[in-house]
Amino acid sequence: MDKTLVDNGTDMKHSEGWDGNKYRKNSWGNEEILVYVNDDGIVGFDYNYPMEIVETVVDKTQMKSFEDIQSIFEEMVAIKHATEWGHNTIQIDRVELRYYRISEADNFETGLLVPVWDFIGTKTFEGNANDVIIDNDSVLKINAIDGTVIDEELGY
């Protein structure tokens, strides 16, 4: 790899439901290293869901310009965060170019690392019942190659 950060997200990809007469439940966890520490020091660690890069599908592909990505962001952020139950305020703090793991629609066995522009900031939701929810996280991820918006819940 080229020493670019890989964003595994903060959650795992999860899908469940009926497939004909069988109920299927799939999870794709995020690569992580857990270190266990107590008063004696490090007492153990777990390496969960390690990624293995087995091939390069496209070498030296062209990415869209940031100006193209910015116009996609301006259009899609309002669509993705639209709500009829309250009001969203979004403040972008930074934009990072990184790799993000995506998968095919229903394939939990393999995935692709694609470059994404990750718009990170604060989302404030004010609901009809005076609820205020503040979330500081990724606001929108856009595939840097084709300009599609990545749905983090679906994993692609």
DSSP file (Angstrom, degrees, kcal/mol; ACC not computed):
  #  RESIDUE AA STRUCTURE BP1 BP2  ACC     N-H-->O    O-->H-N    N-H-->O    O-->H-N    TCO  KAPPA ALPHA  PHI   PSI    X-CA   Y-CA   Z-CA
    1    1 A M              0   0    0      0, 0.0    52,-0.0     0, 0.0     0, 0.0   0.000 360.0 360.0 360.0 174.1    0.0    0.0    0.0
    2    2 A D        -     0   0    0      2,-0.1     3,-0.1     3,-0.0     0, 0.0   0.053 360.0-101.3-104.0  24.9    1.0    3.6   -0.2
    3    3 A K  S    S+     0   0    0      1,-0.2     2,-0.3     3,-0.0     3,-0.0   0.717  73.9 146.5  64.1  24.8    0.9    4.4    3.5
    4    4 A T        -     0   0    0      1,-0.1    -1,-0.2    94,-0.0    94,-0.1  -0.735  57.4 -98.7 -89.1 140.5   -2.5    6.2    3.2
    5    5 A L        -     0   0    0     -2,-0.3    94,-2.8    92,-0.3     2,-0.6  -0.298  30.2-146.4 -59.0 135.5   -4.9    5.9    6.1
    6    6 A V  E     -a   99   0A   0     92,-0.2     2,-0.8   109,-0.0    94,-0.2  -0.938   8.9-147.5-103.9 120.8   -7.6    3.2    5.8
    7    7 A D  E     -a  100   0A   0     92,-3.3    94,-0.9    -2,-0.6     3,-0.1  -0.798  17.6-179.9 -90.7 113.3  -10.8    4.2    7.4
    8    8 A N        -     0   0    0     -2,-0.8     3,-0.3     1,-0.3    -1,-0.1   0.469  40.2-127.3 -87.8  -2.0  -12.5    1.1    8.8
    9    9 A G        -     0   0    0      1,-0.2    -1,-0.3    21,-0.1    -3,-0.0  -0.193  22.7 -87.9  79.2 179.6  -15.4    3.1   10.1
   10   10 A T  S    S+     0   0    0     -3,-0.1     2,-0.3     2,-0.1    -1,-0.2   0.352 104.2  37.9-109.3   3.8  -16.6    3.0   13.7
   11   11 A D  S    S-     0   0    0     -3,-0.3     2,-0.3   141,-0.1     3,-0.0  -0.835  83.1-102.3-142.3 177.4  -19.1    0.1   13.2
   12   12 A M        -     0   0    0     -2,-0.3     2,-0.3    17,-0.1    17,-0.2  -0.773  35.8-105.1-106.0 154.0  -19.3   -3.2   11.4
   13   13 A K  E     -E   28   0B   0     15,-1.9    15,-2.7    -2,-0.3     2,-0.4  -0.617  46.6-179.3 -73.9 133.6  -21.3   -3.9    8.3
   14   14 A H  E     +E   27   0B   0    139,-0.6     2,-0.3    -2,-0.3    13,-0.2  -0.999  12.8 170.1-141.0 136.9  -24.3   -5.9    9.2
   15   15 A S  E     +E   26   0B   0     11,-2.4    11,-3.3    -2,-0.4     2,-0.3  -0.991   4.5 164.7-146.6 138.8  -27.2   -7.3    7.2
   16   16 A E  E     +E   25   0B   0     -2,-0.3     2,-0.3     9,-0.2     9,-0.2  -0.993  17.0 105.0-151.8 154.0  -30.0   -9.7    8.1
   17   17 A G  E     -E   24   0B   0      7,-2.2     7,-3.0    -2,-0.3     2,-0.3  -0.926  64.3 -49.1 159.4-179.9  -33.3  -10.9    6.7
   18   18 A W  E     -E   23   0B   0     -2,-0.3     2,-0.5     5,-0.2     5,-0.2  -0.613  34.2-171.9 -84.0 135.4  -35.1  -13.6    5.0
   19   19 A D  E >  S-E   22   0B   0      3,-3.7     3,-1.6    -2,-0.3     2,-0.5  -0.866  70.8 -55.7-123.7  92.2  -33.6  -15.2    1.8
   20   20 A G  T 3  S-     0   0    0     -2,-0.5    -2,-0.0     1,-0.2     0, 0.0  -0.625 121.1 -20.6  69.6-123.4  -36.4  -17.5    0.6
   21   21 A N  T 3  S+     0   0    0     -2,-0.5     2,-0.4    -3,-0.1    -1,-0.2   0.280 124.8  86.1-100.7  11.1  -37.2  -19.7    3.5
   22   22 A K  E <  S-E   19   0B   0     -3,-1.6    -3,-3.7     2,-0.0     2,-0.6  -0.908  70.1-138.3-113.5 139.7  -33.8  -19.2    5.3
   23   23 A Y  E     -E   18   0B   0     -2,-0.4     2,-0.4    -5,-0.2    -5,-0.2  -0.851  24.2-163.9 -94.8 123.4  -33.0  -16.4    7.7
   24   24 A R  E     -E   17   0B   0     -7,-3.0    -7,-2.2    -2,-0.6     2,-0.4  -0.891  12.6-177.2-113.6 139.0  -29.5  -15.0    7.0
   25   25 A K  E     +E   16   0B   0     -2,-0.4     2,-0.4    -9,-0.2    -9,-0.2  -0.985   9.9 177.7-134.3 122.2  -27.5  -12.8    9.4
   26   26 A N  E     -E   15   0B   0    -11,-3.3   -11,-2.4    -2,-0.4     2,-0.4  -0.955   7.6-175.5-127.8 143.9  -24.1  -11.5    8.3
   27   27 A S  E     -E   14   0B   0     -2,-0.4     2,-0.5   -13,-0.2   -13,-0.2  -0.996  10.7-165.0-137.0 144.1  -21.5   -9.3    9.9
   28   28 A W  E     -E   13   0B   0    -15,-2.7   -15,-1.9    -2,-0.4    81,-0.0  -0.904  22.5-153.5-128.3 100.6  -18.3   -7.9    8.7
   29   29 A G        -     0   0    0     -2,-0.5     2,-0.3   -17,-0.2   -17,-0.1  -0.212  18.1-104.4 -75.5 163.9  -16.2   -6.5   11.5
   30   30 A N        -     0   0    0      1,-0.1     2,-0.2   -20,-0.0    -1,-0.1  -0.675  37.2-104.1 -88.4 140.0  -13.6   -3.8   11.4
   31   31 A E        +     0   0    0     -2,-0.3     2,-0.3    16,-0.1    18,-0.2  -0.431  58.8 156.2 -60.1 129.0   -9.9   -4.6   11.5
   32   32 A E  E     -F   48   0C   0     16,-2.0    16,-2.4    -2,-0.2     2,-0.5  -0.996  40.6-141.4-156.5 153.3   -8.8   -3.7   15.0
   33   33 A I  E     -F   47   0C   0     -2,-0.3     2,-0.5    14,-0.2    14,-0.2  -0.985  19.3-160.9-117.5 120.9   -6.1   -4.5   17.6
   34   34 A L  E     -F   46   0C   0     12,-2.9    12,-2.1    -2,-0.5     2,-0.5  -0.891   3.2-162.1-102.7 128.3   -7.3   -4.6   21.2
   35   35 A V  E     -F   45   0C   0     -2,-0.5     2,-0.5    10,-0.2    10,-0.2  -0.944   6.2-150.7-113.0 128.4   -4.7   -4.3   23.9
   36   36 A Y  E     +F   44   0C   0      8,-3.3     7,-3.0    -2,-0.5     8,-1.0  -0.870  19.8 178.3-103.2 125.3   -5.5   -5.4   27.4
   37   37 A V  E     +F   42   0C   0     -2,-0.5     5,-0.2     5,-0.3     2,-0.2  -0.972   8.7 162.3-129.2 137.7   -3.7   -3.5   30.2
   38   38 A N  E >   -F   41   0C   0      3,-2.4     3,-1.8    -2,-0.4    -2,-0.0  -0.674  62.5 -68.4-133.2-164.5   -3.9   -3.8   34.0
   39   39 A D  T 3  S+     0   0    0      1,-0.3     3,-0.1    -2,-0.2    -2,-0.0   0.732 131.5  56.4 -62.6 -21.8   -1.6   -2.7   36.8
   40   40 A D  T 3  S-     0   0    0      1,-0.3     2,-0.3     0, 0.0    -1,-0.3   0.560 116.2-111.7 -85.2  -8.5    1.0   -5.2   35.7
   41   41 A G  E <  S+F   38   0C   0     -3,-1.8    -3,-2.4     2,-0.0     2,-0.4  -0.870  74.2   4.2 115.6-151.4    1.2   -3.8   32.2
   42   42 A I  E     +F   37   0C   0     -2,-0.3    -5,-0.3    -5,-0.2     3,-0.1  -0.608  57.3 173.2 -75.4 123.6    0.1   -5.4   28.9
   43   43 A V  E     -     0   0C   0     -7,-3.0     2,-0.3    -2,-0.4    -6,-0.2   0.417  58.4 -30.0-113.0  -1.8   -1.6   -8.7   29.6
   44   44 A G  E     -F   36   0C   0     -8,-1.0    -8,-3.3     2,-0.0    -1,-0.3  -0.919  48.7-147.2 167.8 169.0   -2.9   -9.6   26.2
   45   45 A F  E     -F   35   0C   0     -2,-0.3     2,-0.4   -10,-0.2   -10,-0.2  -0.986   5.9-148.9-155.3 157.1   -4.1   -8.5   22.8
   46   46 A D  E     -F   34   0C   0    -12,-2.1   -12,-2.9    -2,-0.3     2,-0.7  -0.988   5.4-154.4-127.1 138.7   -6.5   -9.6   20.1
   47   47 A Y  E     -F   33   0C   0     -2,-0.4     2,-0.4   -14,-0.2   -14,-0.2  -0.927  25.2-166.8-111.2 103.8   -6.2   -8.9   16.4
   48   48 A N  E     -F   32   0C   0    -16,-2.4   -16,-2.0    -2,-0.7    -2,-0.0  -0.757  56.1  -8.9-101.8 137.1   -9.8   -9.0   15.1
   49   49 A Y  S    S-     0   0    0     -2,-0.4    -1,-0.2   -18,-0.2   -18,-0.0   0.893  76.8-157.7  53.2  54.2  -10.9   -9.2   11.4
   50   50 A P        -     0   0    0      0, 0.0     2,-0.3     0, 0.0    -1,-0.1  -0.341   9.0-131.4 -63.7 141.6   -7.4   -8.7    9.8
   51   51 A M        -     0   0    0      2,-0.0     2,-0.5    -2,-0.0   -21,-0.0  -0.716  17.0-163.3 -91.4 143.4   -7.5   -7.4    6.2
   52   52 A E        -     0   0    0     -2,-0.3     2,-0.7     0, 0.0     0, 0.0  -0.990  10.6-147.4-126.9 123.2   -5.5   -9.1    3.5
   53   53 A I        +     0   0    0     -2,-0.5     3,-0.1     1,-0.2    59,-0.0  -0.809  24.6 168.9 -91.0 115.7   -4.8   -7.3    0.3
   54   54 A V        +     0   0    0     -2,-0.7     2,-0.3     1,-0.3    -1,-0.2   0.661  57.7   1.2-105.6 -20.0   -4.6  -10.0   -2.4
   55   55 A E        -     0   0    0      0, 0.0     2,-0.6     0, 0.0    -1,-0.3  -0.990  58.9-120.5-162.2 158.2   -4.7   -8.0   -5.6
   56   56 A T        -     0   0    0     -2,-0.3     3,-0.2     1,-0.2    -3,-0.0  -0.929  22.4-169.7-101.4 118.1   -4.8   -4.6   -7.2
   57   57 A V  S    S+     0   0    0     -2,-0.6     2,-0.4     1,-0.3    -1,-0.2   0.930  76.6  15.5 -75.8 -46.2   -7.9   -4.3   -9.3
   58   58 A V  S    S-     0   0    0      3,-0.0     2,-0.5     0, 0.0     3,-0.3  -0.994  74.1-153.5-132.0 125.7   -7.0   -1.0  -11.0
   59   59 A D  S    S-     0   0    0     -2,-0.4    -3,-0.0     1,-0.2     0, 0.0  -0.855  73.4  -4.8-103.0 132.6   -3.5    0.4  -10.9
   60   60 A K  S    S+     0   0    0     -2,-0.5    -1,-0.2     1,-0.1     2,-0.1   0.916  83.3 178.1  57.0  51.7   -2.9    4.2  -11.2
   61   61 A T        -     0   0    0     -3,-0.3     2,-0.4     1,-0.1    -1,-0.1  -0.392  31.7-104.7 -78.6 161.2   -6.5    5.2  -11.9
   62   62 A Q        -     0   0    0     -2,-0.1     2,-0.3    83,-0.0    -1,-0.1  -0.711  31.0-150.4 -87.7 136.0   -7.6    8.8  -12.3
   63   63 A M        -     0   0    0     -2,-0.4    82,-0.2     1,-0.1     2,-0.1  -0.759  23.9-103.8-102.0 153.8   -9.4   10.5   -9.4
   64   64 A K        -     0   0    0     80,-3.3    -1,-0.1    -2,-0.3    82,-0.1  -0.399  45.2 -99.1 -68.4 151.7  -11.9   13.2   -9.8
   65   65 A S     >  -     0   0    0      1,-0.1     4,-2.2    -2,-0.1     3,-0.2  -0.319  27.2-115.7 -68.7 156.6  -10.7   16.7   -9.0
   66   66 A F  H  > S+     0   0    0      1,-0.2     4,-3.0     2,-0.2     5,-0.2   0.859 117.0  59.6 -62.5 -33.1  -11.5   18.1   -5.5
   67   67 A E  H  > S+     0   0    0      2,-0.2     4,-1.7     1,-0.2    -1,-0.2   0.905 106.6  46.5 -61.2 -41.2  -13.6   20.8   -7.3
   68   68 A D  H  > S+     0   0    0      2,-0.2     4,-1.8    -3,-0.2    -2,-0.2   0.920 114.1  47.9 -64.5 -43.4  -15.8   18.1   -8.8
   69   69 A I  H  X S+     0   0    0     -4,-2.2     4,-2.7     1,-0.2    -2,-0.2   0.888 108.3  55.5 -64.9 -39.1  -16.1   16.3   -5.5
   70   70 A Q  H  X S+     0   0    0     -4,-3.0     4,-2.5     1,-0.2    -1,-0.2   0.895 107.2  48.6 -62.8 -40.5  -16.9   19.6   -3.7
   71   71 A S  H  X S+     0   0    0     -4,-1.7     4,-1.6     2,-0.2    -1,-0.2   0.879 111.2  50.5 -68.7 -35.5  -19.9   20.2   -6.1
   72   72 A I  H  X S+     0   0    0     -4,-1.8     4,-3.0     2,-0.2     5,-0.3   0.927 110.7  50.5 -63.7 -43.9  -21.1   16.6   -5.5
   73   73 A F  H  X S+     0   0    0     -4,-2.7     4,-2.8     1,-0.2     5,-0.3   0.939 107.2  52.8 -58.0 -48.5  -20.8   17.2   -1.8
   74   74 A E  H  X S+     0   0    0     -4,-2.5     4,-0.5     1,-0.2    -1,-0.2   0.851 116.3  39.9 -59.3 -35.6  -22.8   20.5   -1.9
   75   75 A E  H  X S+     0   0    0     -4,-1.6     4,-0.8    -5,-0.2    -1,-0.2   0.914 121.0  40.7 -77.2 -44.3  -25.6   18.7   -3.8
   76   76 A M  H  X S+     0   0    0     -4,-3.0     4,-3.1     1,-0.2     5,-0.3   0.752 100.7  67.4 -84.3 -24.8  -25.7   15.4   -1.9
   77   77 A V  H  X S+     0   0    0     -4,-2.8     4,-1.9    -5,-0.3    -1,-0.2   0.902 103.4  47.8 -63.6 -38.4  -25.2   16.6    1.7
   78   78 A A  H  < S+     0   0    0     -4,-0.5    -1,-0.2    -5,-0.3     4,-0.2   0.880 114.5  46.6 -68.0 -36.9  -28.6   18.3    1.7
   79   79 A I  H >< S+     0   0    0     -4,-0.8     3,-0.9     2,-0.2    -2,-0.2   0.937 113.7  46.9 -69.8 -46.9  -30.2   15.2    0.3
   80   80 A K  H 3< S+     0   0    0     -4,-3.1    -2,-0.2     1,-0.2    -1,-0.2   0.863 120.2  37.8 -65.3 -35.8  -28.6   12.7    2.6
   81   81 A H  T 3< S+     0   0    0     -4,-1.9    -1,-0.2    -5,-0.3    -2,-0.2   0.196  84.0 128.9-105.6  16.8  -29.3   14.7    5.8
   82   82 A A    <   +     0   0    0     -3,-0.9     2,-0.3    -4,-0.2     5,-0.1  -0.453  32.8 178.0 -68.6 143.8  -32.8   16.0    4.9
   83   83 A T        -     0   0    0      3,-0.2     5,-0.1    -2,-0.1     3,-0.1  -0.997  33.4-159.8-146.7 146.2  -35.4   15.4    7.5
   84   84 A E  S    S+     0   0    0     -2,-0.3    -1,-0.1     1,-0.1     3,-0.1   0.381  90.6  65.1-101.5   2.2  -39.0   16.2    7.9
   85   85 A W  S    S-     0   0    0     42,-0.0    43,-1.3    43,-0.0     2,-0.3   0.455 116.5 -32.3-104.1  -2.6  -38.9   15.8   11.7
   86   86 A G  E    S- B   0 127A   0     41,-0.2     2,-0.4    -3,-0.1    41,-0.2  -0.877  76.1 -63.1-179.6-149.7  -36.6   18.7   12.6
   87   87 A H  E     - B   0 126A   0     39,-2.3    39,-2.9    -2,-0.3     2,-0.4  -0.996  31.6-154.0-136.2 131.0  -33.7   20.7   11.5
   88   88 A N  E     - B   0 125A   0     -2,-0.4     2,-0.4    37,-0.2    37,-0.2  -0.866   5.1-168.9-104.2 137.6  -30.0   19.7   10.7
   89   89 A T  E     - B   0 124A   0     35,-2.5    35,-3.0    -2,-0.4     2,-0.5  -0.997   9.6-166.1-121.3 129.7  -27.1   22.0   10.9
   90   90 A I  E     - B   0 123A   0     -2,-0.4     2,-0.5    33,-0.2    33,-0.2  -0.967   9.8-175.0-123.6 128.9  -23.8   20.8    9.5
   91   91 A Q  E     - B   0 122A   0     31,-2.5    31,-2.6    -2,-0.5     2,-0.5  -0.978  16.8-147.2-121.2 115.9  -20.4   22.3   10.1
   92   92 A I  E     + B   0 121A   0     -2,-0.5    29,-0.3    29,-0.2     3,-0.1  -0.730  18.0 177.7 -86.2 125.7  -17.5   20.7    8.1
   93   93 A D  E     -     0   0A   0     27,-2.4     2,-0.3    -2,-0.5    28,-0.2   0.775  63.6 -11.9 -95.6 -34.0  -14.2   20.9   10.1
   94   94 A R  E     - B   0 120A   0     26,-2.0    26,-2.7     2,-0.0     2,-0.4  -0.988  52.3-136.2-161.9 162.5  -11.9   19.1    7.7
   95   95 A V  E     - B   0 119A   0     -2,-0.3     2,-0.4    24,-0.2    24,-0.2  -0.998  23.7-168.5-127.6 129.6  -11.8   17.0    4.5
   96   96 A E  E     - B   0 118A   0     22,-2.3    22,-3.3    -2,-0.4     2,-0.6  -0.950  18.2-143.2-123.4 139.6   -9.5   13.9    4.3
   97   97 A L  E     + B   0 117A   0     -2,-0.4     2,-0.3    20,-0.2   -92,-0.3  -0.898  46.2 137.9 -96.2 121.3   -8.5   11.8    1.4
   98   98 A R  E     - B   0 116A   0     18,-2.2    18,-3.5    -2,-0.6     2,-0.3  -0.916  54.0 -90.2-151.5 172.2   -8.2    8.2    2.6
   99   99 A Y  E     -aB   6 115A   0    -94,-2.8   -92,-3.3    -2,-0.3     2,-0.4  -0.691  36.1-167.6 -88.8 148.4   -9.0    4.6    1.7
  100  100 A Y  E     -aB   7 114A   0     14,-2.3    14,-2.4    -2,-0.3     2,-0.5  -0.999  21.4-122.9-136.7 139.5  -12.4    3.1    2.7
  101  101 A R  E     + B   0 113A   0    -94,-0.9     2,-0.3    -2,-0.4    12,-0.2  -0.702  35.4 175.0 -84.6 123.1  -13.4   -0.5    2.6
  102  102 A I  E     - B   0 112A   0     10,-3.0    10,-2.8    -2,-0.5     2,-0.3  -0.831   9.7-161.1-120.6 163.9  -16.5   -1.2    0.5
  103  103 A S        -     0   0    0     52,-1.8     8,-0.2    -2,-0.3     5,-0.1  -0.850  30.0 -88.0-134.3 171.4  -18.2   -4.4   -0.5
  104  104 A E    >   -     0   0    0      6,-0.4     3,-1.0     3,-0.3    -1,-0.0  -0.384  57.5 -91.2 -73.6 164.7  -20.6   -5.7   -3.1
  105  105 A A  T 3  S+     0   0    0      1,-0.3    -1,-0.1    -2,-0.1    51,-0.0   0.849 117.4   7.4 -50.1 -47.4  -24.3   -5.4   -2.1
  106  106 A D  T 3  S+     0   0    0    -91,-0.0     2,-0.6     2,-0.0    -1,-0.3   0.029 100.4 109.9-128.0  28.2  -24.6   -8.8   -0.5
  107  107 A N    <   +     0   0    0     -3,-1.0    -3,-0.3     1,-0.1     0, 0.0  -0.918  29.3 169.9-110.9 115.8  -21.1  -10.1   -0.4
  108  108 A F        +     0   0    0     -2,-0.6    -1,-0.1     1,-0.1     3,-0.1   0.288  67.8  73.1-103.1   8.3  -19.5  -10.4    3.1
  109  109 A E  S    S+     0   0    0      1,-0.1     2,-0.3   -81,-0.0    -1,-0.1   0.847 102.9  15.4 -91.8 -37.4  -16.5  -12.4    1.9
  110  110 A T        -     0   0    0     -6,-0.0    -6,-0.4     2,-0.0     2,-0.3  -0.840  60.7-178.6-134.1 168.2  -14.4   -9.8    0.0
  111  111 A G        -     0   0    0     -2,-0.3     2,-0.4    -8,-0.2    -8,-0.2  -0.938  21.9-117.3-155.4 177.3  -14.2   -6.0   -0.4
  112  112 A L  E     -B  102   0A   0    -10,-2.8   -10,-3.0    -2,-0.3     2,-0.7  -0.953  14.3-138.2-122.7 142.7  -12.4   -3.2   -2.1
  113  113 A L  E     +B  101   0A   0     -2,-0.4   -12,-0.2   -12,-0.2   -14,-0.0  -0.917  33.4 177.9 -96.5 119.7  -10.3   -0.4   -0.7
  114  114 A V  E     -B  100   0A   0    -14,-2.4   -14,-2.3    -2,-0.7     2,-0.3  -0.917  33.5-107.9-122.3 148.3  -11.2    2.7   -2.7
  115  115 A P  E     -B   99   0A   0      0, 0.0    29,-2.8     0, 0.0    30,-0.5  -0.578  43.7-178.1 -73.2 135.4  -10.0    6.3   -2.3
  116  116 A V  E     -BC  98 143A   0    -18,-3.5   -18,-2.2    -2,-0.3     2,-0.7  -0.962  32.0-130.4-132.1 150.5  -12.6    8.5   -0.7
  117  117 A W  E     -BC  97 142A   0     25,-2.7    25,-2.3    -2,-0.3     2,-0.7  -0.919  30.7-158.0 -93.7 118.8  -13.0   12.2    0.2
  118  118 A D  E     -BC  96 141A   0    -22,-3.3   -22,-2.3    -2,-0.7     2,-0.7  -0.891   5.8-156.2-107.2 113.4  -14.3   12.1    3.7
  119  119 A F  E     -BC  95 140A   0     21,-2.8    20,-3.5    -2,-0.7    21,-1.3  -0.805  19.2-170.6 -90.6 113.7  -16.1   15.3    4.9
  120  120 A I  E     +BC  94 138A   0    -26,-2.7   -27,-2.4    -2,-0.7   -26,-2.0  -0.876  24.9 103.6-114.0 135.2  -15.8   15.3    8.6
  121  121 A G  E     -BC  92 137A   0     16,-2.6    16,-2.0    -2,-0.4     2,-0.5  -0.913  63.5 -51.3-175.5-157.2  -17.6   17.7   10.9
  122  122 A T  E     -BC  91 136A   0    -31,-2.6   -31,-2.5    -2,-0.3     2,-0.5  -0.907  34.5-163.8-112.5 128.4  -20.4   18.3   13.4
  123  123 A K  E     -BC  90 135A   0     12,-3.0    12,-2.5    -2,-0.5     2,-0.5  -0.952   6.7-169.3-109.1 125.1  -24.0   17.4   12.7
  124  124 A T  E     -BC  89 134A   0    -35,-3.0   -35,-2.5    -2,-0.5     2,-0.5  -0.969   1.6-166.5-116.6 121.9  -26.5   19.0   15.0
  125  125 A F  E     -BC  88 133A   0      8,-2.8     8,-2.3    -2,-0.5     2,-0.6  -0.927   4.0-168.6-109.3 125.5  -30.1   17.8   14.9
  126  126 A E  E     -BC  87 132A   0    -39,-2.9   -39,-2.3    -2,-0.5     6,-0.2  -0.947  16.5-158.3-113.6 111.5  -32.9   19.8   16.5
  127  127 A G  E >   -B   86   0A   0      4,-2.0     3,-1.3    -2,-0.6   -41,-0.2  -0.235  32.1-100.5 -85.4 174.0  -36.1   17.8   16.6
  128  128 A N  T 3  S+     0   0    0    -43,-1.3   -42,-0.1     1,-0.3    -1,-0.1   0.745 121.2  56.4 -65.5 -24.7  -39.7   18.9   17.0
  129  129 A A  T 3  S-     0   0    0      2,-0.0    -1,-0.3     1,-0.0     3,-0.1   0.001 127.1 -96.5 -97.9  29.2  -39.7   18.1   20.7
  130  130 A N  S <  S+     0   0    0     -3,-1.3     2,-0.2     1,-0.2    -2,-0.2   0.734  72.8 158.3  62.1  24.7  -36.7   20.4   21.4
  131  131 A D        -     0   0    0      2,-0.0    -4,-2.0     1,-0.0     2,-0.4  -0.567  23.7-164.1 -72.1 141.4  -34.3   17.4   21.1
  132  132 A V  E     -C  126   0A   0     -6,-0.2     2,-0.5    -2,-0.2    -6,-0.2  -0.979   8.5-179.5-130.1 120.8  -30.7   18.3   20.3
  133  133 A I  E     -C  125   0A   0     -8,-2.3    -8,-2.8    -2,-0.4     2,-0.5  -0.981   6.4-166.5-121.0 125.7  -28.4   15.6   19.1
  134  134 A I  E     +C  124   0A   0     -2,-0.5     2,-0.4   -10,-0.2   -10,-0.2  -0.952   7.2 179.7-115.8 128.7  -24.8   16.5   18.3
  135  135 A D  E     -C  123   0A   0    -12,-2.5   -12,-3.0    -2,-0.5     2,-0.8  -0.989  13.6-163.3-131.6 122.6  -22.6   14.1   16.4
  136  136 A N  E     +C  122   0A   0     -2,-0.4     2,-0.2   -14,-0.2   -14,-0.2  -0.888  52.9  90.3-107.4 103.3  -18.9   14.8   15.5
  137  137 A D  E    S-C  121   0A   0    -16,-2.0   -16,-2.6    -2,-0.8     2,-0.3  -0.852  82.7 -28.9-166.5-167.8  -18.0   12.3   12.8
  138  138 A S  E     -C  120   0A   0     -2,-0.2   -18,-0.3   -18,-0.2     3,-0.1  -0.527  45.4-174.0 -67.1 127.8  -18.0   11.7    9.0
  139  139 A V  E     -     0   0A   0    -20,-3.5     2,-0.3     1,-0.3   -19,-0.2   0.834  68.9  -5.9 -91.0 -40.5  -20.8   13.7    7.4
  140  140 A L  E     -C  119   0A   0    -21,-1.3   -21,-2.8     2,-0.0     2,-0.5  -0.945  56.2-155.1-159.3 133.5  -20.4   12.3    3.9
  141  141 A K  E     -CD 118 150A   0      9,-0.5     9,-2.7    -2,-0.3     2,-0.5  -0.955  15.2-168.2-111.1 129.5  -17.9   10.0    2.1
  142  142 A I  E     -CD 117 149A   0    -25,-2.3   -25,-2.7    -2,-0.5     7,-0.2  -0.975  27.8-116.7-122.4 127.0  -17.5   10.4   -1.7
  143  143 A N  E  >  -C  116   0A   0      5,-3.1     4,-2.0    -2,-0.5   -27,-0.3  -0.426  21.2-149.4 -59.1 121.7  -15.7    7.9   -3.9
  144  144 A A  T  4 S+     0   0    0    -29,-2.8   -80,-3.3    -2,-0.2    -1,-0.2   0.635  90.6  49.9 -73.5 -14.1  -12.8    9.8   -5.3
  145  145 A I  T  4 S+     0   0    0    -30,-0.5    -1,-0.2   -82,-0.2   -29,-0.1   0.915 129.3  10.7 -89.6 -50.7  -12.8    7.8   -8.5
  146  146 A D  T  4 S-     0   0    0      2,-0.1    -2,-0.2   -82,-0.1   -83,-0.0   0.516  93.3-120.8-111.9  -5.6  -16.4    7.8   -9.7
  147  147 A G     <  +     0   0    0     -4,-2.0     2,-0.2     1,-0.3    -3,-0.1   0.596  58.8 146.9  80.6  10.5  -18.0   10.5   -7.4
  148  148 A T        -     0   0    0     -5,-0.1    -5,-3.1    -6,-0.1     2,-0.4  -0.524  51.5-115.8 -80.5 150.5  -20.6    8.2   -5.9
  149  149 A V  E     -D  142   0A   0     -7,-0.2     2,-0.5    -2,-0.2    -7,-0.2  -0.693  27.0-134.7 -83.6 134.1  -21.7    8.7   -2.3
  150  150 A I  E     -D  141   0A   0     -9,-2.7     2,-0.9    -2,-0.4    -9,-0.5  -0.789   5.5-144.7 -94.2 126.7  -20.8    5.8    0.0
  151  151 A D     >> -     0   0    0     -2,-0.5     4,-2.3     1,-0.2     5,-1.0  -0.808   9.3-162.2 -89.3 106.8  -23.5    4.6    2.4
  152  152 A E  T  45S+     0   0    0     -2,-0.9    -1,-0.2     1,-0.2  -141,-0.1   0.809  86.7  56.6 -63.9 -30.6  -21.6    3.6    5.5
  153  153 A E  T  45S+     0   0    0      1,-0.2  -139,-0.6    -3,-0.1    -1,-0.2   0.888 114.4  38.0 -68.6 -37.5  -24.5    1.5    6.8
  154  154 A L  T  45S-     0   0    0     -3,-0.4    -2,-0.2  -141,-0.1    -1,-0.2   0.777 106.6-127.7 -82.4 -27.5  -24.6   -0.6    3.7
  155  155 A G  T  <5       0   0    0     -4,-2.3   -52,-1.8   -53,-0.1    -3,-0.2   0.587 360.0 360.0  91.4  11.0  -20.8   -0.7    3.3
  156  156 A Y      <       0   0    0     -5,-1.0    -4,-0.2   -54,-0.3   -54,-0.1   0.299 360.0 360.0-154.2 360.0  -20.8    0.5   -0.4
